[in-house]
Amino acid sequence: MHPYVVTLLDVLYTVFITPLTAGNVIQSDENNGSNTRKTDGSLSSMVTIACLTAITFVVIGIYAKSEDPGKLTIAITTMTFVLTAMALFAIVLIAVLAFRKRHEWFIAADIKDDAAEKFKGKFLWLFSLGIIMKNALSLAINIDCFNKEAGKNFVTAFMVVHIVSILYFCIQTGFISYFKDYRFRSSVRINYGILIVLLANLTLWFTSIVLNEDSVPNTNLTDAYGITGEMICFYNSSIYDLRHQSMKVLNPCQIEYALLATSFMMSLWPSVKKEIHDTQDSVNLVNIEESCDEYTPLLRRRRNRTTDPTEIRADEPRYRSPIPFFLVIQFGLILNLPVVISTVLAFLKYKSEGFGYFRDASMATYKLAMLIMVFILFFHLAKYGKSNNIKRKLSSTEYILVFANAGTIAVCTFEFIMSLNNHRYILMSEKILDIILTFLQTTLIMHSTRVTIKKTLDSFIAAEYVCLLLSICNIVLWVGDSFNNMENSVTRLDAQDSNNSKTNKVMKYVIFPILVFYRFHASIDLFGLFSRMRKN
């Protein structure tokens, strides 16, 4: 090869390849006298996606405030379609490469059964059905408009966008369900592929919270972008009313699916350390037979080891008295009934001064009871917990939990200030309790994974049932917050001031959905703690 060509290739390699593949060295020929090194791209991929995330969020944030609906629709749809198509391609590529290089690209980790992770997987499918239904309704409207407005290019484009989106959610959910217990080996394609999927999910989440889909559509459009006919047809379609009414349920599904899928994809990212509980070495996949057919699983899961019956002591009590269980049921019904009633009345927009005091008092009592339950669990963790002697870094789900915790604290602080300004002291007390509860509950969830606690058979208070009741309380709050959507749960600022109006929108459409997700996340994690306590 000509020296000039070699020099040109070296320059191109230095300018493009090296910066985009920077990371840990996974292969080196330095011992053979060569300077060739192969890196996994772990650093460059993270920096690249961080930059793209910032650019994407800024673009969406700017166009979401556009006064021209046509401009907004084209910009947001184009941005999300490009990212969704890239993420879909990345998922398919990772799955194909994982099958072709299954002995090299991933490590099978023997993970203990986790009830919380199982429930998160089931809710992921549930949320995916909601978001698929949302795109299916939009696709049905586009098909209806296509029959009425034949020859319009944008209708066909929107149909393609929704079809690709449906495929993406179906394939991603199946991909996560199959690979969620495994960690891929670090490589350029794996790192970039997973981070592109993370970018698409974060963009989906950000788009859901900055776009107000509950507002009345604006049909006073200019034809500057040639999209007027399509948008008017979309808004006037008979199916649009059904879609508009269902957005109160489907839009929270989209927000929570995006965050939950992000949590699962982060756990697959090689840079996030996944704890392996088994003390034995991982299975050497190279020794797995090469021959396989369509009935051979891509990854062979290791069997869970059962406890030796001889290890159970004969004098150990195996059953608890049913009295604590029935007491917990009675207390749970008494505790949740006022909250459920007030939530339903608030959703029906029932207003009266007496109802306001009743709702504030019932919620304050509810949060106080939850706080007492958290203290009971902390006491039992301290008294009966046993350290597992494993130094763990924060997992991907714990990072998401901490992020959601911050959003919840922000909403509670905002509501505390507003209740103070409006002299609603019962509501103010509730928000103080909610802030303390959120902090301690988050700490409890993460601390419980570092210790092992058994059933407290020698204690009258059944800690496992208290944990289950606390999980149910979070589910009740999650359902109520999801349907009320902050309309009846916060004393908002005076909307006449433009700055206050912007603050209200930020709290409602950006911060409050994070609180809703926190309720769900905390409930599932607490149920996982309950399951672990029942098994031990």
C-alpha positions, 0 to 999 in steps of 0.5 A: 500500500502506498505510504500516502494512503497509509498516512491518510488511513492513519489520520482518518483512524485517529480523527474518527475511529479512536475518539468514537471507540475510546474505552477499556482495552479488550484486545492488544497486540503490544506484546507482538510489537504492534501498537494495535489495540481494540477498545470497547467504546464504553467511554466514547459511547457514554459521552456521545449519547450524553451530548445527543441527549442534551441536543434532543431535549433542547430541540424538543423543549424549544419546538414543544413551545412553538405557537405553530402546531404544524411546525411542532408536529413535524419537528417532534414526530421527525425527532422521535421517529429517527430515534425510535428507528435507530433504537429498533435497529439497535435492538435487532442488531444486538439480538442477532449478534448475541445469537451469533456470538453467544459464547463470547458476548454475554455472561450468564449470571445466576440471579436469585428469583426476585419477586419485585423484578418479576412484577416489574416485568409484568407491569412492563408488559401492561404499560406496553399494551397501553402505549401500543393502544395509544399508537394503534388509535393514532394509526386508526385515525391516520388510516381513516384520514388516508381514505378521506385525504388520498394523496396526502404525503403526511398521512402516509408518513404518520402511518409509518411512524406509528407502525415503527413505534408499535414494532419498537415497543413490542420488540423492546418488551420481548427483548427485555423479558428474555435478556433481563437476567443477563449482562452482555460483554462490553464491546463497541456495538453493545455499548452504542446499541444499548445507549441508543435504546436508552436515548430513545426511551428518555426521549419518549419520556421527555416528549410525554411530559412536555407535550400537553395532549389534554389541551383542546386542539387548535384547528386555526392552522396555516399551511406553511408546512403543507400539513393543515389538511392532515391535522384538521382531519385528525382532530375531526375524526370520530376516533379522535374523541375516543383517543382524547378521552383515553389519554388520561389513562394511556399517557401515564402508561407511556411515561411509566413504560419509558422509565421502567424500560430505561431501568431494565436497559440500564441493567443490561448495560455492561458499565452497570455492575450486576451482582451475582449471588451464586458463589460458584463460577459462572457457566462457561458457555464455550463448553455448551454444545455447538449444535442447536435447533429452533427448540434450543434456548438462546441462553441456558438458564441455570437451575435454582438450587433448592434448600436441603431439607436436612438444613431445617431445624426440627425445633424451628417454628414454621407457622405464624399465628393467623391473628396478625394477618387478620389484624393487618387486613382489618387495619388496611381496610380501615386505613385505606377506605377514607383515602379511596373515598376522597380520591374518588370524590376528587376525581369526580371534581366534588368540591366543598369546604368540609370535603377539603378538610376531610381529604387533608386530614385523611391524607395526613393520617394516612402518611403518618400511618405509613411513616410508623410502618417504615419505622417498624420495618427499620426496627425489625431490620436492625433487630433481626437483619443479618448482613450479607457481607456484600459490598454493592454499588447502586444498581440501575433500579436504585438510580431510577428510584433515587431520581424518582425520590428527588422528583417526589420531594420537589412536588411535596416541597412545592405543595408545602409552600403553597399550603403555607401561603394559603394557610392550609395547615393540615395540608402543610403537615401532610406534606412535611410527613410526606417528605420525611416518609419519602426519604425514609422509605427510599432509604429503607428500600435500598438498605433492605437489599444489603441485609437479610431479614427472616420472618419474625415468628417470635414477634407479635408484629408481623413485619412481613405483613407490615411491609405488604401493607406499606406496598399496598398503600403506595399502590393506592397513592399511585392509582389516585395520583395517576387519575387525579393528575395533580388537578385536585392534589395541589394548591396551585399558584395564581395563574394570572402571573405568567411566571406562575403559569409556567411554574404550574405547567412544569410541576404538573407535566414534568415533576408530578409524573415522576412522583407518580412513578415513584409510588409505583416503583416503591410499591413493587420494591416493597413487595419484593422485600415482603417476598424475600422476608416470606421466603427466609 
